[in-house]
Amino acid sequence: MLQFSKTIEAAVANLSGAMESRDHFKNGASSKILILMSRENIMTKILRMSRLKFTLFGMLILFLSSCEDKEPKKERQTPLFPLSVGNSWSYDNISYNGGEPNTVTTQMNIKYSYKIDGITGFSFNEYKIGDPISLLENDESGNLVEHFFNNDKFVYSSIRYKKDAKKGDHWLYRMAVYSNGDFSKYEIEEITMTCTTSDTIIIIPKGNFHCIGFSYHPGGEQENGDPNHTMIDFVSENVGQIKTLHYEHERGNTWLFSERVLTDYSLK
């Protein structure tokens, strides 16, 4: 009977030990599994955050790229005075200097294109190396720009006609005034160009043209402050000079001295 009791106690002890070992193993394994699961969760979150950052960065790059694409690009404007070798204009020059009007027909022809001192432009006259010359160019805004050279070197640039000029706008224009027939001697005269109208219709036999008006006073002033001459050029976009009025002044009196009217033109 005693032996049986000891056997029962030993079996219970073994069963308890087995259960404790099972519980210990179970708890330990669970802890390891929890640790591994926690690590996996953390890595998953890190990967998700990294992917989110890359996604947001990519969206930012696309947004900035789209903003750059939407910025307006500055386009070259249609010029007031078209420049190309072969362009030509025919005019009637009408003089009213006392008596009956006298008409003389003249032509302007762009015959040459030169590159001098790194600047390319067009000329009505042949260039002789070393002589002074003006080259004409249209800038990106459609303005007519004059570049002047002497002894094969650049001297100055000046805007003659401004395409976006409004009535009352004025600017300084420099022009070379030649004192001999072969254009070898000159003086530089500074005159003020003024926009007299930004849009007017000039009616001539060739047709009706929307024009911008530019006035200037070459030749200096008289003793009383009046200008010696007043010139008004009417210029139409991509056609050129349509009409020019030349007024004379003396002792407070003003009269139309001459006018030049476009009769025909050809653009290449």
C-alpha positions as CSV (number, residue, x, y, z in Angstrom):
1,M,0.0,0.0,0.0
2,L,2.9,2.3,0.9
3,Q,4.6,1.4,-2.4
4,F,1.5,2.2,-4.3
5,S,1.2,5.7,-2.7
6,K,4.9,6.5,-3.6
7,T,4.2,5.4,-7.2
8,I,1.2,7.7,-7.4
9,E,3.2,10.7,-5.9
10,A,6.0,10.1,-8.4
11,A,3.6,10.0,-11.3
12,V,2.0,13.2,-10.1
13,A,5.4,14.8,-9.8
14,N,6.4,13.8,-13.3
15,L,3.1,15.0,-14.7
16,S,3.6,18.4,-12.9
17,G,7.1,18.7,-14.2
18,A,6.0,17.9,-17.7
19,M,3.3,20.5,-17.4
20,E,5.7,23.1,-16.1
21,S,8.2,22.3,-18.9
22,R,5.4,22.5,-21.4
23,D,4.2,25.9,-20.0
24,H,7.8,27.2,-19.8
25,F,8.4,26.1,-23.4
26,K,5.1,27.5,-24.5
27,N,5.6,30.8,-22.8
28,G,9.2,31.1,-24.1
29,A,8.1,30.2,-27.7
30,S,5.3,32.7,-27.5
31,S,7.7,35.5,-26.4
32,K,10.0,34.7,-29.3
33,I,7.2,34.7,-31.7
34,L,5.9,38.0,-30.4
35,I,9.4,39.5,-30.7
36,L,9.7,38.2,-34.3
37,M,6.2,39.5,-35.1
38,S,7.1,42.9,-33.6
39,R,10.2,43.1,-35.7
40,E,8.3,42.2,-38.8
41,N,5.7,44.8,-38.0
42,I,8.4,47.5,-37.5
43,M,10.1,46.5,-40.8
44,T,6.8,46.6,-42.6
45,K,6.0,50.0,-41.3
46,I,9.5,51.3,-42.2
47,L,9.1,49.9,-45.8
48,R,5.7,51.5,-46.1
49,M,7.0,54.9,-44.9
50,S,9.9,54.7,-47.3
51,R,7.6,53.9,-50.2
52,L,5.3,56.8,-49.1
53,K,8.3,59.1,-49.1
54,F,9.4,58.0,-52.5
55,T,5.9,58.4,-53.8
56,L,5.5,61.9,-52.4
57,F,8.9,62.8,-53.8
58,G,8.0,61.5,-57.2
59,M,4.7,63.5,-57.1
60,L,6.6,66.6,-56.2
61,I,9.0,66.2,-59.1
62,L,6.1,65.7,-61.5
63,F,4.3,68.8,-60.0
64,L,7.4,70.9,-60.5
65,S,7.9,69.6,-64.0
66,S,4.4,70.5,-64.9
67,C,4.8,74.0,-63.5
68,E,7.9,74.5,-65.6
69,D,6.1,73.3,-68.7
70,K,3.2,75.7,-68.0
71,E,5.5,78.7,-67.9
72,P,4.9,80.8,-71.0
73,K,7.7,80.8,-73.5
74,K,8.6,84.1,-75.0
75,E,7.9,83.9,-78.7
76,R,9.6,86.1,-81.3
77,Q,7.2,88.9,-82.3
78,T,6.2,89.8,-85.9
79,P,8.4,92.8,-86.8
80,L,7.1,96.3,-87.8
81,F,9.7,96.6,-90.5
82,P,10.4,93.2,-92.2
83,L,14.1,92.6,-93.0
84,S,15.3,90.1,-95.6
85,V,17.6,90.3,-98.6
86,G,15.4,90.9,-101.6
87,N,12.7,93.0,-99.8
88,S,11.8,96.2,-101.7
89,W,9.5,99.2,-101.3
90,S,8.5,101.7,-104.0
91,Y,7.5,105.3,-103.0
92,D,6.1,108.5,-104.6
93,N,8.0,111.4,-103.1
94,I,5.8,114.5,-103.4
95,S,7.3,117.9,-102.9
96,Y,5.1,121.0,-102.1
97,N,8.0,123.5,-101.9
98,G,6.1,126.4,-103.6
99,G,4.2,126.0,-106.8
100,E,2.8,122.7,-108.2
101,P,3.5,119.4,-106.4
102,N,6.5,117.6,-107.8
103,T,6.6,113.8,-107.7
104,V,9.7,111.6,-107.9
105,T,9.6,107.8,-107.6
106,T,12.2,106.1,-105.5
107,Q,12.9,102.6,-104.2
108,M,14.4,101.1,-101.1
109,N,16.0,97.7,-101.6
110,I,17.6,95.4,-99.0
111,K,20.5,94.1,-101.0
112,Y,23.0,93.0,-98.3
113,S,23.5,91.1,-95.1
114,Y,26.7,91.5,-93.1
115,K,28.3,90.4,-89.9
116,I,30.5,93.0,-88.4
117,D,32.2,92.8,-85.0
118,G,30.0,89.8,-84.1
119,I,26.7,91.4,-85.0
120,T,24.6,90.4,-88.0
121,G,22.2,92.8,-89.8
122,F,20.9,94.1,-93.1
123,S,21.8,97.1,-95.2
124,F,20.5,99.0,-98.2
125,N,24.1,100.0,-99.1
126,E,27.2,98.1,-100.0
127,Y,29.8,97.8,-97.2
128,K,33.4,98.9,-97.7
129,I,35.8,97.7,-95.1
130,G,36.7,100.5,-92.8
131,D,33.8,102.8,-93.8
132,P,31.0,103.7,-91.3
133,I,27.8,101.7,-91.9
134,S,24.4,101.1,-90.2
135,L,23.0,97.5,-90.0
136,L,19.3,97.0,-89.3
137,E,18.0,94.2,-87.2
138,N,14.6,93.2,-85.7
139,D,14.8,92.1,-82.0
140,E,12.6,89.5,-80.3
141,S,10.0,92.2,-79.5
142,G,9.6,93.2,-83.1
143,N,11.4,96.5,-82.7
144,L,13.6,97.9,-85.5
145,V,17.1,98.3,-84.1
146,E,20.0,100.1,-85.8
147,H,23.6,99.1,-85.1
148,F,26.2,101.5,-86.2
149,F,29.9,100.6,-87.0
150,N,33.0,102.6,-87.8
151,N,36.4,101.1,-88.8
152,D,34.9,97.7,-88.6
153,K,34.0,98.2,-84.9
154,F,30.7,98.5,-83.1
155,V,29.8,102.0,-82.0
156,Y,26.2,102.0,-80.7
157,S,22.8,100.4,-81.0
158,S,19.6,102.4,-81.0
159,I,15.9,101.5,-81.4
160,R,14.2,103.4,-84.2
161,Y,10.7,101.9,-84.1
162,K,9.1,100.3,-81.0
163,K,6.4,97.9,-81.8
164,D,4.6,98.1,-78.5
165,A,4.8,101.9,-78.2
166,K,1.8,103.7,-76.9
167,K,0.8,107.3,-77.6
168,G,3.1,109.7,-75.7
169,D,5.9,107.2,-75.3
170,H,9.3,108.6,-76.2
171,W,12.9,107.4,-76.3
172,L,16.3,108.6,-77.5
173,Y,17.3,107.6,-81.0
174,R,20.8,108.1,-82.3
175,M,21.3,108.5,-86.0
176,A,24.4,109.0,-88.2
177,V,24.1,112.1,-90.4
178,Y,26.5,111.8,-93.3
179,S,28.2,115.0,-94.6
180,N,29.4,113.8,-98.0
181,G,28.1,111.8,-100.9
182,D,30.2,108.7,-100.4
183,F,29.0,108.2,-96.8
184,S,32.6,108.3,-95.4
185,K,32.1,111.2,-93.1
186,Y,29.4,111.6,-90.5
187,E,28.2,113.1,-87.3
188,I,26.0,111.4,-84.7
189,E,22.8,113.2,-83.9
190,E,20.6,112.4,-80.9
191,I,16.9,112.9,-81.4
192,T,13.8,112.0,-79.5
193,M,11.4,109.6,-81.0
194,T,7.8,110.0,-79.9
195,C,4.8,107.8,-80.5
196,T,2.0,110.0,-81.8
197,T,-0.6,107.2,-82.2
198,S,-0.5,103.5,-81.5
199,D,-3.2,102.6,-84.0
200,T,-4.4,104.6,-86.9
201,I,-5.6,103.7,-90.4
202,I,-3.6,105.2,-93.3
203,I,-5.5,105.2,-96.6
204,I,-3.3,105.2,-99.7
205,P,-3.8,103.9,-103.3
206,K,-2.1,100.7,-102.3
207,G,-4.7,100.0,-99.6
208,N,-5.7,100.7,-96.0
209,F,-3.0,100.0,-93.4
210,H,-3.2,99.9,-89.6
211,C,-0.2,102.0,-88.5
212,I,1.8,103.2,-85.6
213,G,2.9,106.9,-85.9
214,F,6.4,108.1,-84.9
215,S,7.5,111.7,-84.9
216,Y,11.0,113.2,-84.6
217,H,12.8,116.5,-85.3
218,P,16.1,116.1,-87.1
219,G,18.3,119.0,-87.9
220,G,18.3,120.8,-84.5
221,E,16.3,123.8,-83.4
222,Q,15.8,127.5,-84.4
223,E,16.6,130.5,-82.3
224,N,13.0,130.6,-81.0
225,G,13.1,127.0,-80.0
226,D,11.0,125.6,-82.9
227,P,12.4,122.6,-84.7
228,N,13.8,123.0,-88.1
229,H,12.0,119.9,-89.3
230,T,9.3,117.6,-88.2
231,M,9.1,114.1,-89.6
232,I,6.2,111.7,-89.0
233,D,6.6,108.1,-90.1
234,F,3.6,105.8,-90.3
235,V,4.7,102.2,-90.0
236,S,2.5,99.0,-90.5
237,E,3.3,95.6,-88.9
238,N,5.3,93.3,-91.3
239,V,5.0,95.9,-94.1
240,G,7.2,98.8,-93.1
241,Q,6.9,102.5,-93.8
242,I,3.6,103.4,-95.3
243,K,3.8,107.1,-95.3
244,T,6.1,109.9,-94.1
245,L,5.1,113.5,-93.6
246,H,7.8,116.2,-93.6
247,Y,6.9,119.6,-92.1
248,E,9.0,122.8,-92.1
249,H,8.9,125.5,-89.5
250,E,9.8,129.2,-89.8
251,R,9.0,132.2,-87.6
252,G,6.2,130.3,-85.9
253,N,4.7,129.1,-89.1
254,T,4.4,125.4,-90.1
255,W,3.6,123.8,-93.5
256,L,3.8,120.5,-95.2
257,F,7.0,120.5,-97.2
258,S,6.8,117.0,-98.7
259,E,5.4,113.5,-98.2
260,R,6.4,110.0,-99.2
261,V,3.7,107.5,-100.0
262,L,4.1,103.7,-100.5
263,T,3.1,102.6,-104.0
264,D,4.2,99.0,-104.0
265,Y,6.3,96.5,-102.0
266,S,7.7,93.0,-102.3
267,L,8.7,90.8,-99.3
268,K,10.8,87.6,-99.6
